[in-house]
Amino acid sequence: MLRAARELLAVRSPLDAELMVSELLGTWWRQEPVPGGAWTRRRRADVEELVGEGLVSYAADQRSPAALALLSGIACLGTARQAVKAEQAALALMDRGVATPAWAPRAGAVEAADCYVTSDAFGDRDEVVCVFSYAGEDEHALVVVVDYNAGGMIKDGWVTSQVGKLLDYCRELGGPDGAARSELSQVSTPNARRLLESALAVTETMTNPPVSKSFPSYHAFIRARIRTLPPSQSRGQQAGRRSQSAGTSAPTVGPGAARRPIWRPDRRAMLVAEFLASDEAEDLSDTEAASRCADHIVNYGCDQDFGRPLRVSPAKVETFLLDWLPRKVMLTAAEQHAMPHVLVAWARWAGAKSGLDIAAISKTLDSVFDSIAMFTKVYRDPASFGLEPGLVARLLPDRDLEALPRRAFAFGVLDGNFRGTDLGALDPASAQDRRILLAADHDDCDHPASEEHLDQHATIADRLWRGDPPELWDAAQRLLDRGLPRHEVVHALISAITAAGQDERALRMTLGDLPSD
């Protein structure tokens, strides 16, 4: 990497230098740890930090212009820890007389100008355009794509120096694929920062974010440019500003940055009832199954689509039908049959209610029809797991299909008899019944489990039931993959919780370190 940094010595523009350093930093962004090696004890965020700091330390020991150029770039684009170490090392090399690249004094010294946002007609994504310059020179625009069908993450980004040409293109109503888009709107820089910070946080916390192939090369640059944007004002500052002006502050842009609307259960139920009473739903024969399917559609829109249950689009219905439902929801046979038909009726009703034109609604319907055959293949009916329907119902009272494996792991015994009690009649969701199941799981031990030990197992079972934190089940699976018996895995999780105490952050880090060598 230090040899590759020699190319920085031939660069004159600070923008070109920053982009080159960003590409270098992106070579290990989100890299998987080496299986079986020491890196398995570190999360990928730690890998980025450690490799980056290792590179800074190595460059600091090299008294060469290439090393200083690399350190100058990392001081602008690295993580907070990398930037501090790189700046200190760069100053030390300068004191020793190492030649400084011509672009180094200007690197990172950018000023934010105007910010804009444009959305596609369906509300699937925003394109945020932020214009920057180096003291009025080398003007350039950062374009960031925020995808709301993927949790509101940043999915792509790029940089151009053709700012005028870009803005003229964005002001056109047609996108590159002919799809209609909203008019390019100028937004305040604090609102743009809030939107992008929220979206970048989603990208960085996802296990396998579906970003573009080029995104890692721009990741560090995007992160640094977001930090350059002015932060949002506090509520007190906003209130003071409003009291001094008759106008109102610019609205927060993007559903990922705005506060989500509150959809209480009664409000969701009223929306479902309104849909079922509509002309679009009159042909749905199984009203009971249709009602439950509509509940899932509304819950998905409220909880996963930023409080927008009425928003429909080809991408959203496909994601709902082929990705979210098969992972998250246990459907009965009747609901599996009814769901595509209910989704078609919902797309017609909600599309018209939200103001979509006939062409946009037709595209959404085509997406549903095209996905029906695949839905029957990808939806994993719990009956196919080889588990008794009654057992599945006991483990999934909330129908959260994704919770089935971790809840089944939490209880070693779920049927049979224990001291005259029919375990098959107990409810794992009940704290009292849960304790009896855990006591039965220890019945074969040489020594009866103490109440304190059962308390520890009950804590693990409760956390696994709720999936809190997600790292708990991730750690359990890694330990199981190593061949450890289930009971030993549970004890390893108990030890992690005991060591962390009440510090949830420490618990997540401890779980991330499992399995330890």
Summary of the structure (lengths in Angstrom):
residues: 517
radius of gyration: 27.4
end to end distance: 30.0
largest distance: 84.1
contacts: 1573
relative contact order: 0.06
helix: 59%
strand: 10%
